[in-house]
Amino acid sequence: MQKMTAKQILKAMEEMDNGERIKLLSVLAEKHFGKKPPTIEEIAKLNYVAMYGDEK
């Protein structure tokens, strides 16, 4: 398999459906930046804090 240029990668991503694109970006983010996708609980907490603030 030959290496793809950035332009080829972007073209391939444009041809993907949203689900495939999200999976790819999640894997790349985890591999290169050490960031795992947030859990449902983390998303719920972030939404709560955004709506009501961080006061308890």
N, CA, C and O atoms as a GROMACS GRO file, in nm:
protein
  224
    1MET      N    1   0.084  -0.118   0.000
    1MET     CA    2   0.000   0.000   0.000
    1MET      C    3   0.089   0.125   0.000
    1MET      O    4   0.180   0.138   0.082
    2GLN      N    5   0.062   0.214  -0.092
    2GLN     CA    6   0.141   0.336  -0.099
    2GLN      C    7   0.087   0.441  -0.003
    2GLN      O    8  -0.029   0.438   0.036
    3LYS      N    9   0.174   0.533   0.035
    3LYS     CA   10   0.133   0.640   0.125
    3LYS      C   11   0.038   0.734   0.052
    3LYS      O   12   0.052   0.759  -0.068
    4MET      N   13  -0.059   0.786   0.126
    4MET     CA   14  -0.155   0.881   0.071
    4MET      C   15  -0.111   1.023   0.103
    4MET      O   16  -0.056   1.048   0.210
    5THR      N   17  -0.134   1.113   0.011
    5THR     CA   18  -0.108   1.254   0.038
    5THR      C   19  -0.224   1.310   0.119
    5THR      O   20  -0.330   1.249   0.128
    6ALA      N   21  -0.202   1.427   0.178
    6ALA     CA   22  -0.309   1.491   0.256
    6ALA      C   23  -0.432   1.516   0.168
    6ALA      O   24  -0.545   1.499   0.213
    7LYS      N   25  -0.408   1.555   0.045
    7LYS     CA   26  -0.519   1.582  -0.047
    7LYS      C   27  -0.600   1.454  -0.072
    7LYS      O   28  -0.723   1.459  -0.078
    8GLN      N   29  -0.531   1.340  -0.089
    8GLN     CA   30  -0.599   1.212  -0.110
    8GLN      C   31  -0.678   1.170   0.013
    8GLN      O   32  -0.788   1.117   0.002
    9ILE      N   33  -0.622   1.194   0.131
    9ILE     CA   34  -0.691   1.159   0.255
    9ILE      C   35  -0.818   1.241   0.270
    9ILE      O   36  -0.923   1.188   0.305
   10LEU      N   37  -0.809   1.372   0.245
   10LEU     CA   38  -0.927   1.458   0.256
   10LEU      C   39  -1.034   1.417   0.155
   10LEU      O   40  -1.153   1.419   0.187
   11LYS      N   41  -0.993   1.379   0.034
   11LYS     CA   42  -1.090   1.334  -0.066
   11LYS      C   43  -1.159   1.206  -0.019
   11LYS      O   44  -1.280   1.192  -0.034
   12ALA      N   45  -1.081   1.112   0.038
   12ALA     CA   46  -1.139   0.987   0.088
   12ALA      C   47  -1.235   1.016   0.204
   12ALA      O   48  -1.340   0.952   0.214
   13MET      N   49  -1.201   1.112   0.290
   13MET     CA   50  -1.289   1.147   0.402
   13MET      C   51  -1.420   1.208   0.353
   13MET      O   52  -1.526   1.183   0.410
   14GLU      N   53  -1.412   1.289   0.247
   14GLU     CA   54  -1.533   1.349   0.192
   14GLU      C   55  -1.628   1.243   0.137
   14GLU      O   56  -1.750   1.263   0.137
   15GLU      N   57  -1.574   1.131   0.092
   15GLU     CA   58  -1.655   1.024   0.036
   15GLU      C   59  -1.715   0.934   0.143
   15GLU      O   60  -1.806   0.855   0.115
   16MET      N   61  -1.665   0.945   0.268
   16MET     CA   62  -1.717   0.862   0.378
   16MET      C   63  -1.851   0.917   0.426
   16MET      O   64  -1.880   1.036   0.411
   17ASP      N   65  -1.932   0.827   0.484
   17ASP     CA   66  -2.052   0.878   0.549
   17ASP      C   67  -2.011   0.930   0.688
   17ASP      O   68  -1.900   0.905   0.733
   18ASN      N   69  -2.100   1.000   0.753
   18ASN     CA   70  -2.067   1.065   0.881
   18ASN      C   71  -2.021   0.966   0.987
   18ASN      O   72  -1.929   0.996   1.064
   19GLY      N   73  -2.083   0.848   0.992
   19GLY     CA   74  -2.045   0.749   1.092
   19GLY      C   75  -1.901   0.703   1.075
   19GLY      O   76  -1.827   0.693   1.172
   20GLU      N   77  -1.862   0.675   0.951
   20GLU     CA   78  -1.724   0.633   0.923
   20GLU      C   79  -1.627   0.745   0.957
   20GLU      O   80  -1.521   0.720   1.014
   21ARG      N   81  -1.663   0.867   0.921
   21ARG     CA   82  -1.576   0.982   0.946
   21ARG      C   83  -1.556   1.003   1.096
   21ARG      O   84  -1.445   1.031   1.140
   22ILE      N   85  -1.661   0.990   1.173
   22ILE     CA   86  -1.650   1.008   1.319
   22ILE      C   87  -1.561   0.900   1.380
   22ILE      O   88  -1.479   0.930   1.466
   23LYS      N   89  -1.577   0.775   1.335
   23LYS     CA   90  -1.492   0.667   1.386
   23LYS      C   91  -1.345   0.695   1.354
   23LYS      O   92  -1.259   0.680   1.440
   24LEU      N   93  -1.318   0.736   1.230
   24LEU     CA   94  -1.181   0.765   1.190
   24LEU      C   95  -1.121   0.878   1.274
   24LEU      O   96  -1.010   0.866   1.326
   25LEU      N   97  -1.195   0.986   1.289
   25LEU     CA   98  -1.144   1.100   1.366
   25LEU      C   99  -1.124   1.065   1.513
   25LEU      O  100  -1.031   1.115   1.576
   26SER      N  101  -1.211   0.981   1.568
   26SER     CA  102  -1.195   0.937   1.708
   26SER      C  103  -1.068   0.856   1.725
   26SER      O  104  -0.994   0.875   1.822
   27VAL      N  105  -1.043   0.763   1.632
   27VAL     CA  106  -0.922   0.681   1.640
   27VAL      C  107  -0.798   0.767   1.627
   27VAL      O  108  -0.701   0.750   1.701
   28LEU      N  109  -0.799   0.861   1.531
   28LEU     CA  110  -0.684   0.949   1.513
   28LEU      C  111  -0.659   1.036   1.636
   28LEU      O  112  -0.544   1.052   1.678
   29ALA      N  113  -0.765   1.090   1.694
   29ALA     CA  114  -0.750   1.174   1.813
   29ALA      C  115  -0.692   1.094   1.928
   29ALA      O  116  -0.602   1.142   1.999
   30GLU      N  117  -0.741   0.972   1.948
   30GLU     CA  118  -0.690   0.889   2.058
   30GLU      C  119  -0.545   0.851   2.035
   30GLU      O  120  -0.464   0.856   2.127
   31LYS      N  121  -0.513   0.812   1.912
   31LYS     CA  122  -0.377   0.766   1.881
   31LYS      C  123  -0.275   0.879   1.889
   31LYS      O  124  -0.167   0.861   1.946
   32HIS      N  125  -0.308   0.994   1.833
   32HIS     CA  126  -0.209   1.101   1.821
   32HIS      C  127  -0.213   1.203   1.934
   32HIS      O  128  -0.113   1.271   1.959
   33PHE      N  129  -0.326   1.216   2.002
   33PHE     CA  130  -0.335   1.317   2.106
   33PHE      C  131  -0.367   1.257   2.243
   33PHE      O  132  -0.372   1.330   2.342
   34GLY      N  133  -0.389   1.124   2.250
   34GLY     CA  134  -0.417   1.059   2.375
   34GLY      C  135  -0.554   1.094   2.432
   34GLY      O  136  -0.578   1.078   2.551
   35LYS      N  137  -0.643   1.142   2.347
   35LYS     CA  138  -0.775   1.184   2.393
   35LYS      C  139  -0.878   1.081   2.353
   35LYS      O  140  -0.901   1.056   2.235
   36LYS      N  141  -0.940   1.022   2.453
   36LYS     CA  142  -1.047   0.927   2.428
   36LYS      C  143  -1.179   1.002   2.418
   36LYS      O  144  -1.196   1.107   2.479
   37PRO      N  145  -1.273   0.949   2.340
   37PRO     CA  146  -1.404   1.014   2.333
   37PRO      C  147  -1.470   1.017   2.471
   37PRO      O  148  -1.452   0.923   2.549
   38PRO      N  149  -1.545   1.121   2.501
   38PRO     CA  150  -1.609   1.129   2.633
   38PRO      C  151  -1.718   1.023   2.650
   38PRO      O  152  -1.783   0.982   2.554
   39THR      N  153  -1.736   0.980   2.773
   39THR     CA  154  -1.843   0.884   2.802
   39THR      C  155  -1.976   0.959   2.808
   39THR      O  156  -1.979   1.082   2.810
   40ILE      N  157  -2.084   0.884   2.810
   40ILE     CA  158  -2.217   0.944   2.818
   40ILE      C  159  -2.230   1.024   2.948
   40ILE      O  160  -2.291   1.131   2.950
   41GLU      N  161  -2.173   0.973   3.057
   41GLU     CA  162  -2.179   1.042   3.185
   41GLU      C  163  -2.103   1.175   3.180
   41GLU      O  164  -2.148   1.276   3.234
   42GLU      N  165  -1.986   1.174   3.114
   42GLU     CA  166  -1.908   1.297   3.102
   42GLU      C  167  -1.983   1.401   3.018
   42GLU      O  168  -1.983   1.520   3.051
   43ILE      N  169  -2.046   1.357   2.912
   43ILE     CA  170  -2.124   1.448   2.828
   43ILE      C  171  -2.241   1.506   2.908
   43ILE      O  172  -2.268   1.626   2.900
   44ALA      N  173  -2.309   1.421   2.985
   44ALA     CA  174  -2.421   1.469   3.066
   44ALA      C  175  -2.374   1.572   3.167
   44ALA      O  176  -2.441   1.673   3.188
   45LYS      N  177  -2.259   1.548   3.231
   45LYS     CA  178  -2.206   1.643   3.329
   45LYS      C  179  -2.170   1.775   3.262
   45LYS      O  180  -2.202   1.881   3.315
   46LEU      N  181  -2.105   1.768   3.146
   46LEU     CA  182  -2.068   1.890   3.075
   46LEU      C  183  -2.193   1.969   3.034
   46LEU      O  184  -2.194   2.092   3.042
   47ASN      N  185  -2.296   1.900   2.990
   47ASN     CA  186  -2.421   1.967   2.955
   47ASN      C  187  -2.484   2.034   3.076
   47ASN      O  188  -2.532   2.147   3.068
   48TYR      N  189  -2.483   1.964   3.189
   48TYR     CA  190  -2.540   2.019   3.312
   48TYR      C  191  -2.465   2.146   3.354
   48TYR      O  192  -2.526   2.248   3.386
   49VAL      N  193  -2.332   2.138   3.352
   49VAL     CA  194  -2.250   2.253   3.393
   49VAL      C  195  -2.273   2.369   3.296
   49VAL      O  196  -2.278   2.484   3.339
   50ALA      N  197  -2.287   2.340   3.168
   50ALA     CA  198  -2.311   2.447   3.071
   50ALA      C  199  -2.446   2.515   3.095
   50ALA      O  200  -2.459   2.636   3.076
   51MET      N  201  -2.545   2.438   3.136
   51MET     CA  202  -2.678   2.494   3.157
   51MET      C  203  -2.694   2.562   3.292
   51MET      O  204  -2.753   2.669   3.302
   52TYR      N  205  -2.641   2.500   3.399
   52TYR     CA  206  -2.670   2.545   3.534
   52TYR      C  207  -2.547   2.595   3.611
   52TYR      O  208  -2.561   2.640   3.725
   53GLY      N  209  -2.431   2.587   3.554
   53GLY     CA  210  -2.309   2.628   3.624
   53GLY      C  211  -2.253   2.514   3.707
   53GLY      O  212  -2.311   2.406   3.714
   54ASP      N  213  -2.140   2.540   3.769
   54ASP     CA  214  -2.069   2.435   3.844
   54ASP      C  215  -2.102   2.439   3.992
   54ASP      O  216  -2.037   2.370   4.070
   55GLU      N  217  -2.200   2.516   4.033
   55GLU     CA  218  -2.235   2.525   4.174
   55GLU      C  219  -2.310   2.401   4.219
   55GLU      O  220  -2.386   2.342   4.143
   56LYS      N  221  -2.287   2.363   4.343
   56LYS     CA  222  -2.355   2.243   4.395
   56LYS      C  223  -2.446   2.279   4.507
   56LYS      O  224  -2.512   2.191   4.563
   0.00000   0.00000   0.00000
